[in-house]
Amino acid sequence: MRILTIDTTTNLGSVALVEGDILVGQFDLNLPLTHNQRLINALKALLDFANITLEAIDLFAVVKGPGSFTGVRIGVATAKGLAYALGKPLIGVNGLDAIAHNFPYTSYLICPIIDARKKQVFTAFYEAKDGQIKRISDYQSIAPELLLKGLRRRTIFAGTGVEIYQKIIKEKMKERCFFPPAQLQRIHPQIIARLAQEAIAQGGNSDPITVVPFYIRPSDAELNKK
């Protein structure tokens, strides 16, 4: 199965082609341009290098959030437009889930943290057992100080929030916090593809019309309207 993955939820986004478990090609989008400008160019280049057309894609998978409100909207809208126009299935994948799946064999608590601005992070807690990841908390947007309050377990922290809040985490958690290398801090296309395939296998709705952004909290525009 050929899967096209799209992630524009953070500054380091990507567009990639995955066949089965093999990463065929990947364009990272860590450039001083908006996702809107770089996404379509990266997508065209990826397909050209892979020598395939959009019609040859079997499944589209997009990271639906949480993250940058503008980035999430661009990624989801692009994926929906492509999948709908081509009559292909589309699965939305949660970015926090994807980061947590970087650590399938740890005994530590897993806490992905994505910068949410306004001195908050998007986060949830996960546990790994026998290579399977299970979310054990609600998704939330929360101040790091409140997130860490009362947290006593040894915990892996990963995601864009680490660079911003690592000092606070170290001060509160002492020797109980662990920070993985950079390659495990990001969302990987192969994991996006695998989670999308698992959703399909479990009977998840793959109608492009039903995929919507996952923000956790209202955007500033929504709050201003209220």
C-alpha positions in Angstrom: 0.0 0.0 0.0 1.3 3.4 -1.0 0.7 6.0 1.7 1.3 9.7 1.4 1.8 11.4 4.8 1.5 15.1 5.6 2.6 16.8 8.8 2.4 20.6 9.1 1.6 20.8 12.8 5.0 22.3 13.9 7.8 24.2 12.3 9.5 20.9 11.4 6.8 19.3 9.2 7.2 16.7 6.4 5.6 15.2 3.4 6.6 11.6 2.7 5.8 8.4 0.8 5.6 5.1 2.6 5.1 1.7 1.1 4.4 -1.0 3.6 7.0 -0.4 6.3 9.5 1.2 3.9 10.1 5.0 3.7 10.4 5.6 0.0 11.0 9.4 0.3 10.7 12.2 2.7 10.9 16.0 2.4 11.3 17.9 5.7 9.7 21.4 5.8 12.0 23.2 8.3 12.3 26.3 6.2 11.6 30.1 6.8 8.4 29.9 4.7 4.8 29.2 5.6 3.6 25.6 5.3 1.3 26.8 2.6 4.2 27.9 0.4 6.5 24.9 1.0 4.0 22.0 1.2 2.8 21.9 -2.4 6.4 22.4 -3.7 7.7 19.6 -1.5 4.8 17.3 -2.5 5.5 17.9 -6.2 9.2 17.3 -5.8 8.6 14.1 -3.8 6.3 12.6 -6.4 8.7 13.6 -9.2 11.7 11.9 -7.5 9.6 8.8 -6.7 8.3 8.8 -10.3 4.7 8.3 -9.3 1.5 10.2 -9.6 -1.0 11.2 -7.0 -3.4 8.7 -8.6 -1.1 5.9 -7.5 -1.5 6.8 -3.8 -3.7 4.3 -2.0 -4.1 6.1 1.3 -3.6 9.7 2.6 -2.6 10.2 6.2 -2.4 13.6 7.8 -1.4 14.7 11.3 -4.6 16.5 12.3 -3.1 18.2 15.4 -2.5 19.4 18.0 0.0 22.1 17.1 0.1 25.4 15.2 -3.5 26.3 14.4 -2.6 27.7 11.0 -0.3 24.7 10.2 -2.9 22.2 11.3 -5.6 23.9 9.0 -3.2 23.9 6.0 -2.2 20.3 6.4 -5.7 19.0 6.9 -7.2 21.1 4.2 -4.6 20.0 1.7 -5.0 16.3 2.5 -8.8 16.5 2.4 -8.7 18.2 -0.9 -6.3 15.7 -2.5 -8.1 12.6 -1.1 -11.6 13.9 -2.0 -10.6 14.9 -5.5 -9.0 11.5 -6.1 -11.6 9.4 -4.4 -9.0 8.0 -1.9 -9.3 7.3 1.8 -7.9 9.7 4.4 -7.0 9.1 8.0 -6.2 11.8 10.5 -3.5 10.9 13.0 -2.9 12.6 16.4 0.6 14.1 16.7 0.9 13.3 20.4 0.1 9.7 19.7 2.7 9.6 16.9 5.5 11.0 19.2 4.6 8.5 21.9 5.0 5.6 19.5 8.7 6.5 19.2 9.1 4.7 22.5 7.4 1.2 22.3 9.7 -0.6 24.7 10.3 1.8 27.6 9.3 1.2 31.2 9.1 4.9 31.8 6.0 7.1 31.6 5.9 8.8 28.2 4.9 12.5 27.9 5.0 14.1 24.5 4.8 17.9 24.8 4.1 20.2 21.8 4.4 23.9 22.2 1.0 25.5 22.5 2.1 29.1 22.9 0.5 31.2 25.7 3.0 29.5 28.1 1.2 26.1 27.7 1.9 22.8 26.1 -0.3 20.2 24.3 0.2 16.9 26.0 -1.0 13.5 27.3 0.5 10.6 29.2 1.2 7.2 27.7 2.5 3.8 28.8 4.3 1.1 26.7 3.7 -2.6 27.2 5.0 -5.4 25.0 5.7 -2.9 22.2 2.1 -1.4 22.4 1.4 2.2 23.3 -1.6 3.1 25.4 -2.8 6.6 26.2 -3.7 6.8 29.9 -4.8 10.4 30.2 -6.9 13.0 28.4 -5.4 15.2 25.8 -4.9 18.6 27.3 -3.5 22.1 26.9 -1.8 23.0 30.2 1.0 25.1 31.8 4.1 23.0 32.2 4.2 23.8 36.0 0.7 22.4 36.4 1.6 19.4 34.2 4.6 18.5 36.4 2.9 19.1 39.8 2.7 15.9 41.7 4.4 13.9 38.9 6.7 11.3 40.6 7.3 8.7 38.0 10.4 8.5 35.8 9.2 10.1 32.6 10.4 10.6 29.0 9.6 14.1 27.6 9.7 14.5 23.8 8.4 17.1 21.3 8.8 20.7 20.4 8.0 21.8 24.0 11.2 20.2 25.3 13.5 22.8 23.9 11.4 25.6 25.4 10.6 24.0 28.8 13.5 21.7 29.5 14.9 23.9 32.2 11.6 23.9 34.1 11.2 20.2 33.7 14.7 19.6 35.1 14.1 21.8 38.0 10.8 20.1 38.9 11.6 16.5 38.1 15.3 16.3 39.0 16.7 12.8 38.1 13.2 11.5 37.1 13.1 13.2 33.7 14.7 11.9 30.5 15.1 13.6 27.1 15.7 11.5 24.0 18.0 12.4 21.2 16.7 14.8 18.5 15.6 12.1 16.1 13.1 10.8 18.7 11.7 14.2 19.4 9.8 14.5 16.2 6.9 12.9 14.3 8.0 10.3 11.8 6.2 9.5 8.6 6.5 5.7 9.0 4.7 6.0 12.4 2.0 8.2 10.8 1.6 5.6 8.1 1.4 2.7 10.6 -1.2 4.4 12.8 -3.2 5.2 9.7 -3.1 1.6 8.5 -4.1 0.4 12.0 -7.0 2.8 12.0 -8.2 1.3 8.7 -7.8 -2.2 9.9 -9.9 -1.4 13.0 -12.7 0.0 10.8 -11.9 3.6 11.3 -13.8 6.2 9.1 -11.6 7.0 6.1 -14.0 9.4 4.4 -12.1 12.6 3.7 -15.1 14.8 4.6 -15.1 13.5 8.2 -11.5 14.4 9.0 -11.3 17.7 11.0 -8.4 19.5 12.8 -7.8 18.5 16.4 -6.9 21.7 18.3 -7.6 20.7 22.0 -8.3 24.3 22.8 -10.1 27.0 20.8 -8.0 29.2 18.5 -7.6 32.9 19.2 -10.0 33.7 16.3 -12.7 31.5 17.9 -12.1 33.1 21.3 -12.3 36.6 19.8 -15.7 35.7 18.1 -17.0 34.6 21.5 
